[in-house]
Amino acid sequence: MEMMREELNTNIAALTGRLGTAPRLLARDWFSRHAFFGPSSTNQDTHDLPFQRWYRFKEAFAPRAVVDAISKLERVPRTCIDPFGGSGTTALTTQFLGIRPTTVEVNPFLADLIEAKLQSYEPQSLLSSYSEVLDAVAISTAEPWAMLANAPRTMVAPGVKGRWIYSAEVAERILTYRSAIEALGNPAHVRLFKVLLGSTLIELSNVIISGKGRRYRSGWERRRVHPTQVGRAFQTAFLNALEDVVRFGDRPCRDYSLFRGDARIVLSEADEADFALFSPPYPNSFDYTDIYNIELWMLGYLRTAEDNRKLRTATLRSHVQIKRSFDAGASSPLLDRTMFDLSARRDVMWDKNIPEMVRAYFDDLVVILTTLHDKIVNGGAVMMVVGDSRYAGVSIDVGRILVELANDLGFDLADLSSMRSMRSSAQQGGTYDLDETLVHLTKR
């Protein structure tokens, strides 16, 4: 662990050497709070890191993974693109390194989370807005069944068949806070405060995040959450955020670009960049939108079933949870052999569309890589953290397939390195035998 910290410090010193003394010290102070409990491709050791603690995001790599990746480059980039922004780790970390980030995110709650972290604030103004929210909450109420008319019926008691996520009283208080926040005149403050309210929603609920989804807490039927806990949780989240803004708001780079929407479409709007670093959803047949359904509905990002459908269809074709077209033409020697093996095992798969989904997944990434080839400067680098999958005993070597596809698009392989072993599903054995790989490409 000490060697890992020493290596990180060495890399940070090299990357921030061009910064002035004050920005360099600020960046080092932020990185010094980075824990070392797990692999850099997971977010488990950064939950208490300033800004990262605003929302506990599971599907992310740690800031040190960003530092390690950039340290592999011959020179420090001036700009960086992340087509799958997630919680904004790449964008935030590059700001601390003095690199201007451009990021894309399709999930509107996560897009707000990213921009809330990257945005600059005036602390006294934040305090004034916080007081406005408290004053409004003290004299108003909300109607859960009206504000959540199209949400899943399990969101508020009595729920469905005795199952519900929030009691009516707690839901009413959460939605009262939401209404008060939405009435603020400063859009940046609305965005930040909604994110902070979102960070409290799971702890106030009857569910927990488990694996790739949600499940009811053990003994949730006997659990009682008092409406006053909403205010206390929001206050804690706000004070943490205010502390982070005061201590680390003046980052070496305060500029950024954020594009909201389907990366396969809106990435074309980005400016030229020196470097791209990202981790796309893995082809594990899981719709990551499911994890954020509570935040999306309770905070008003989704208001109708059609909103939900549009968001799901705007995500990468990495899953079969919704009905959509899997038409695709991506082809490479390894992909074609994999598709042959998957098709031969179709009859024993839990969903017959899985083979087509796999090819469509790579087809979508071809679109992303094609756009990046237009955006990245000649000789610039593209790095992707990708994860393998397995269906009916057929392994999908995502990294090597992408190397073949990228070669046809004008990229050369600089390095292909394993980051960690991931656990396969119970149906596939439940052992740690799926690779998570860093693919390092250069544009020729």
Secondary structure as the mmCIF struct_conf table of DSSP 4:
data_model
#
loop_
_struct_conf.conf_type_id
_struct_conf.id
_struct_conf.beg_label_comp_id
_struct_conf.beg_label_asym_id
_struct_conf.beg_label_seq_id
_struct_conf.end_label_comp_id
_struct_conf.end_label_asym_id
_struct_conf.end_label_seq_id
HELX_RH_AL_P HELX_RH_AL_P1 GLU A 2 LEU A 15
TURN_TY1_P TURN_TY1_P1 THR A 16 ARG A 18
BEND BEND1 LEU A 19 LEU A 19
HELX_RH_AL_P HELX_RH_AL_P2 THR A 21 SER A 32
TURN_TY1_P TURN_TY1_P2 ARG A 33 ARG A 33
BEND BEND2 PHE A 37 GLY A 38
TURN_TY1_P TURN_TY1_P3 SER A 40 SER A 41
BEND BEND3 THR A 42 ASN A 43
TURN_TY1_P TURN_TY1_P4 GLN A 44 ASP A 45
TURN_TY1_P TURN_TY1_P5 HIS A 47 ASP A 48
BEND BEND4 LEU A 49 LEU A 49
TURN_TY1_P TURN_TY1_P6 PRO A 50 PHE A 51
HELX_RH_3T_P HELX_RH_3T_P1 GLN A 52 TRP A 54
BEND BEND5 TYR A 55 TYR A 55
BEND BEND6 LYS A 58 GLU A 59
HELX_RH_AL_P HELX_RH_AL_P3 PRO A 63 SER A 71
TURN_TY1_P TURN_TY1_P7 LYS A 72 LYS A 72
BEND BEND7 LEU A 73 ARG A 75
BEND BEND8 ARG A 78 ARG A 78
STRN STRN1 THR A 79 ASP A 82
BEND BEND9 PRO A 83 PHE A 84
TURN_TY1_P TURN_TY1_P8 GLY A 86 SER A 87
BEND BEND10 GLY A 88 GLY A 88
HELX_RH_AL_P HELX_RH_AL_P4 THR A 89 PHE A 96
TURN_TY1_P TURN_TY1_P9 LEU A 97 GLY A 98
STRN STRN2 ARG A 100 GLU A 105
BEND BEND11 VAL A 106 ASN A 107
HELX_RH_AL_P HELX_RH_AL_P5 PRO A 108 LEU A 118
BEND BEND12 GLN A 119 GLN A 119
HELX_RH_AL_P HELX_RH_AL_P6 PRO A 123 ALA A 138
TURN_TY1_P TURN_TY1_P10 ILE A 139 ILE A 139
HELX_RH_AL_P HELX_RH_AL_P7 PRO A 144 MET A 147
TURN_TY1_P TURN_TY1_P11 LEU A 148 ASN A 150
BEND BEND13 ALA A 151 ALA A 151
HELX_RH_3T_P HELX_RH_3T_P2 ARG A 153 MET A 155
STRN STRN3 VAL A 156 VAL A 156
TURN_TY1_P TURN_TY1_P12 ALA A 157 PRO A 158
STRN STRN4 VAL A 160 VAL A 160
TURN_TY1_P TURN_TY1_P13 LYS A 161 GLY A 162
STRN STRN5 ARG A 163 ARG A 163
BEND BEND14 ILE A 165 ILE A 165
STRN STRN6 TYR A 166 TYR A 166
HELX_RH_AL_P HELX_RH_AL_P8 ALA A 168 GLU A 182
TURN_TY1_P TURN_TY1_P14 ALA A 183 ALA A 183
BEND BEND15 GLY A 185 GLY A 185
HELX_RH_AL_P HELX_RH_AL_P9 PRO A 187 GLY A 198
TURN_TY1_P TURN_TY1_P15 SER A 199 LEU A 204
BEND BEND16 SER A 205 ASN A 206
STRN STRN7 VAL A 207 SER A 210
TURN_TY1_P TURN_TY1_P16 GLY A 211 LYS A 212
STRN STRN8 GLY A 213 TYR A 216
HELX_LH_PP_P HELX_LH_PP_P1 ARG A 217 ARG A 217
TURN_TY1_P TURN_TY1_P17 SER A 218 GLY A 219
HELX_RH_3T_P HELX_RH_3T_P3 TRP A 220 ARG A 222
TURN_TY1_P TURN_TY1_P18 PRO A 227 PRO A 227
HELX_RH_AL_P HELX_RH_AL_P10 THR A 228 PHE A 248
BEND BEND17 GLY A 249 ASP A 250
BEND BEND18 PRO A 252 PRO A 252
STRN STRN9 SER A 257 ARG A 260
BEND BEND19 GLY A 261 GLY A 261
HELX_RH_AL_P HELX_RH_AL_P11 ALA A 263 VAL A 266
HELX_RH_3T_P HELX_RH_3T_P4 LEU A 267 GLU A 269
BEND BEND20 ALA A 270 ALA A 270
HELX_LH_PP_P HELX_LH_PP_P2 ASP A 271 GLU A 272
STRN STRN10 ALA A 273 PHE A 278
HELX_LH_PP_P HELX_LH_PP_P3 PRO A 280 TYR A 282
BEND BEND21 PRO A 283 SER A 285
HELX_RH_3T_P HELX_RH_3T_P5 TYR A 288 TYR A 292
HELX_RH_AL_P HELX_RH_AL_P12 ASN A 293 MET A 298
TURN_TY1_P TURN_TY1_P19 LEU A 299 GLY A 300
BEND BEND22 TYR A 301 TYR A 301
BEND BEND23 THR A 304 THR A 304
HELX_RH_AL_P HELX_RH_AL_P13 ALA A 305 THR A 313
TURN_TY1_P TURN_TY1_P20 ALA A 314 ALA A 314
BEND BEND24 THR A 315 THR A 315
BEND BEND25 ARG A 317 ARG A 317
BEND BEND26 GLN A 321 ILE A 322
HELX_RH_AL_P HELX_RH_AL_P14 PRO A 333 ALA A 344
TURN_TY1_P TURN_TY1_P21 ARG A 345 ARG A 345
HELX_RH_3T_P HELX_RH_3T_P6 ARG A 346 VAL A 348
BEND BEND27 MET A 349 ASP A 351
TURN_TY1_P TURN_TY1_P22 LYS A 352 ASN A 353
HELX_RH_AL_P HELX_RH_AL_P15 ILE A 354 LYS A 375
STRN STRN11 ILE A 376 GLY A 387
STRN STRN12 SER A 389 TYR A 391
TURN_TY1_P TURN_TY1_P23 ALA A 392 GLY A 393
STRN STRN13 VAL A 394 ILE A 396
HELX_RH_AL_P HELX_RH_AL_P16 VAL A 398 LEU A 409
TURN_TY1_P TURN_TY1_P24 GLY A 410 GLY A 410
STRN STRN14 PHE A 411 ARG A 423
HELX_LH_PP_P HELX_LH_PP_P4 SER A 424 SER A 425
HELX_RH_3T_P HELX_RH_3T_P7 ALA A 426 GLN A 428
TURN_TY1_P TURN_TY1_P25 GLY A 429 GLY A 429
BEND BEND28 GLY A 430 GLY A 430
STRN STRN15 TYR A 432 LYS A 443
#
